[in-house]
């Protein structure tokens, strides 16, 4: 009985701590967002990025790269920062191809790789994803997949992506959508470069 109570208390303490904000909120100025805004020549798309443990196959983080009227990254509870990529409430602006690569390189290391699942969408859907990400806003730790799914579920064609706390489950569900192209990115360093 004592063991069950101790386990329950440990779970509750972990859950409460996981629900806290682990990173300081970022609030870039509108001037910075305009200064670094990036518009891609590529067709509109959504790309689910999942950081996957090389040993276990478990997901460590989910984020959504959105190519619409500009390229932004919804990085709920993310820890990647760059002075040329202003962030406001977990929405990162100015994601040039070079900064997209830096983002992947930050997460890829000897222990993890990055899975990119890209799907073409209309400009209207991409812009709706940007707006939904802005409204969804800052996420608490350990809620990246739930928040990413909440954005996706507001978009036509993505309502059926079931919500989950587990990035690898979201990755598998996203892969089932028609038209998804999947690539993986590996590095063999200690990460965070």
Secondary structure as the mmCIF struct_conf table of DSSP 4:
data_model
#
loop_
_struct_conf.conf_type_id
_struct_conf.id
_struct_conf.beg_label_comp_id
_struct_conf.beg_label_asym_id
_struct_conf.beg_label_seq_id
_struct_conf.end_label_comp_id
_struct_conf.end_label_asym_id
_struct_conf.end_label_seq_id
HELX_RH_AL_P HELX_RH_AL_P1 UNK A 2 UNK A 18
TURN_TY1_P TURN_TY1_P1 UNK A 19 UNK A 19
BEND BEND1 UNK A 20 UNK A 20
BEND BEND2 UNK A 23 UNK A 23
STRN STRN1 UNK A 27 UNK A 27
HELX_RH_AL_P HELX_RH_AL_P2 UNK A 30 UNK A 36
BEND BEND3 UNK A 41 UNK A 42
HELX_LH_PP_P HELX_LH_PP_P1 UNK A 43 UNK A 44
STRN STRN2 UNK A 45 UNK A 53
TURN_TY1_P TURN_TY1_P2 UNK A 54 UNK A 56
STRN STRN3 UNK A 59 UNK A 67
BEND BEND4 UNK A 68 UNK A 70
STRN STRN4 UNK A 71 UNK A 74
TURN_TY1_P TURN_TY1_P3 UNK A 76 UNK A 77
TURN_TY1_P TURN_TY1_P4 UNK A 83 UNK A 84
BEND BEND5 UNK A 85 UNK A 85
STRN STRN5 UNK A 87 UNK A 88
TURN_TY1_P TURN_TY1_P5 UNK A 89 UNK A 90
STRN STRN6 UNK A 91 UNK A 93
HELX_RH_AL_P HELX_RH_AL_P3 UNK A 97 UNK A 107
BEND BEND6 UNK A 109 UNK A 111
STRN STRN7 UNK A 112 UNK A 120
HELX_RH_AL_P HELX_RH_AL_P4 UNK A 123 UNK A 136
TURN_TY1_P TURN_TY1_P6 UNK A 141 UNK A 142
HELX_RH_AL_P HELX_RH_AL_P5 UNK A 144 UNK A 152
TURN_TY1_P TURN_TY1_P7 UNK A 153 UNK A 154
BEND BEND7 UNK A 155 UNK A 155
TURN_TY1_P TURN_TY1_P8 UNK A 156 UNK A 157
TURN_TY1_P TURN_TY1_P9 UNK A 159 UNK A 160
BEND BEND8 UNK A 161 UNK A 161
BEND BEND9 UNK A 165 UNK A 165
HELX_RH_AL_P HELX_RH_AL_P6 UNK A 167 UNK A 175
TURN_TY1_P TURN_TY1_P10 UNK A 176 UNK A 176
BEND BEND10 UNK A 177 UNK A 177
TURN_TY1_P TURN_TY1_P11 UNK A 178 UNK A 179
STRN STRN8 UNK A 181 UNK A 185
BEND BEND11 UNK A 189 UNK A 189
BEND BEND12 UNK A 191 UNK A 191
#
